[in-house]
Structures are given as structure tokens and as C-alpha cells.
Amino acid sequence: MSCHEIEALRLGLMNVLGVGDQHARDHAEKELEGHLEGPIEALVEAESLTAIERHLDAALVDLEEEVAEMDRDDPEYDYTRGRLLEVRNAERAIKRLRVQSESIVDGLGEAHDTLHEIFPTEE
């Protein structure tokens, strides 16, 4: 059993955030061997939050379809539903990250404006 979506998301976030933990990267890449296609591959290669959001949404759709097609008596059913819940949680976390990042950018703009109000420049 493997959480391909979560491992791919970790790798994508490592790209976006510039995290260089080679041990974590090696572990995630090993987990994903043979599964690098579609949204999973796109998540691994993501280089922006926008790309991560788009590819995570596609991975979530694929996972929802997988759960919908499973028989509830399948031994993998509960685990797959658990994966679905965790990917939805990850999607919410990425949205929070985007909102927080946008807030930081806005705050820096306000700080810049305040500095110019206090210390006007002559042009």
C-alpha cells in the first residue's frame, strides 16, 4: 500500500519551497517507482503552488473515481478511502498555504507603502 498522491505532493512542495532533503526525496521517489504518470508525475515535477493545486485536484478526481468503483468488501477499500481523506486534507493545507503566502505579499506591499509615507522620496 502506498500513498502516491501524498508522496508526489511532498516532492512537488520540496521543489517549490527549495527543500533539499535528499533522504526524504530518495524515499519518496522509491515509493513512486512505476507510478509516475498523469497527475502523480505532474505533482512530482510541479514548480509553483498554482501547478500543485491544479495537479493535486486532478489526482483527487482520479482517487475519487477509484473509490467510487471499488467494492466495499474489497480489503483495500478502507485504506483507499483513508487516502482520499488525507488527499482532501492536503488540498485544504495547500489552500491555506496559498492564502498565507498572499497575505505575506500584501503585507510587504503595505510595509513598502508605509515606508514611503514616512520617508517620502523626491522624484
SVG drawing of the C-alpha trace seen along z (x, -y; Angstrom):
<svg xmlns="http://www.w3.org/2000/svg" viewBox="-19 -66 39 74">
<polyline fill="none" stroke="black" stroke-width="0.4" points="0.0,0.0 1.3,-3.4 0.1,-7.0 1.3,-8.1 -0.6,-11.4 1.0,-12.4 4.5,-11.4 4.1,-13.2 2.8,-16.3 5.8,-16.2 8.2,-16.2 6.4,-19.0 6.4,-21.1 10.1,-20.4 10.6,-21.8 8.5,-24.9 10.0,-25.6 13.5,-24.7 13.8,-22.0 16.9,-20.0 16.4,-16.9 17.9,-14.3 17.0,-11.4 13.3,-12.4 13.4,-12.9 15.0,-9.4 12.4,-7.8 9.5,-9.5 11.0,-8.6 11.3,-5.0 7.7,-4.9 6.7,-6.3 8.7,-3.9 6.4,-2.6 3.6,-5.1 5.0,-8.3 2.2,-9.1 -0.7,-11.5 -1.3,-13.9 1.2,-12.0 4.1,-12.7 2.9,-16.3 2.8,-16.8 6.4,-15.5 7.5,-18.0 5.5,-21.0 7.4,-24.2 4.6,-26.5 1.7,-26.5 -0.6,-27.0 0.7,-23.9 0.5,-21.9 -3.1,-23.0 -4.1,-22.0 -2.4,-18.6 -3.5,-17.8 -7.1,-18.5 -6.6,-16.1 -5.1,-13.4 -8.0,-13.9 -10.5,-13.3 -8.7,-10.1 -8.7,-8.9 -12.4,-9.7 -13.2,-7.7 -11.1,-4.8 -13.0,-4.8 -16.4,-5.0 -15.5,-2.0 -14.4,0.2 -16.5,2.9 -16.9,2.0 -15.9,5.6 -12.5,5.1 -9.8,5.4 -8.2,2.2 -11.4,0.2 -10.9,-1.3 -7.3,-2.2 -8.2,-3.8 -10.9,-5.9 -8.4,-6.9 -6.0,-8.0 -8.9,-10.0 -9.5,-11.8 -5.8,-12.6 -5.5,-14.0 -8.5,-16.2 -6.8,-17.3 -3.6,-18.1 -5.7,-20.1 -7.0,-22.2 -3.5,-22.7 -2.2,-23.8 -5.1,-26.4 -4.1,-27.7 -0.5,-28.0 -1.7,-30.0 -3.8,-32.3 -1.0,-32.8 1.5,-33.5 -0.8,-36.0 -1.2,-37.7 2.6,-38.0 2.8,-39.5 0.1,-42.0 1.7,-42.8 5.0,-43.6 3.2,-45.9 1.6,-47.7 5.0,-48.0 6.5,-49.4 3.7,-52.0 4.1,-52.9 7.9,-53.5 7.2,-55.8 4.6,-57.7 7.0,-58.1 10.1,-58.8 8.9,-60.3 11.3,-60.2 11.7,-63.1 11.5,-62.2"/>
</svg>
